[in-house]
Amino acid sequence: MVKLDAGWREIPIGGKIVDAGNAREYETGSWRATTPVVDQEKCINCLLCWVFCPDSSIDVNDEEMVGFHLRFCKGCGICAEICPVDAIEMVAETEPEE
């Protein structure tokens, strides 16, 4: 098993998760160059972002998208691409939040 504070050299080749149920031990948010930002006024809660997110980084409460688990979000942008109403925008990590 890989330690929680393992460096990149200690992660299995290909980033494989070899033990079932241990993905939460790999906080991959530090890999991110862009951050998803949701416009809640545009969001229709279709939850396609939740379905397609490869990192389970979409936070859902009572069947509504309420934000992101940024500790795990790698900034791939799949959520923004799949959103049918363009409610999610990817912004550079260096840009200040409003």
Number of C-alpha atoms within 10 A of each C-alpha: 11 15 10 10 10 11 9 9 7 12 15 12 9 6 10 9 16 11 9 6 8 11 15 12 15 17 16 16 17 12 13 17 14 18 22 24 15 19 11 14 7 11 18 13 16 14 19 16 23 20 12 14 18 15 20 16 20 24 16 14 9 6 10 14 20 14 16 18 12 19 16 22 24 20 24 18 18 17 26 21 15 17 19 14 12 14 19 23 17 18 16 13 13 9 9 7 7 3
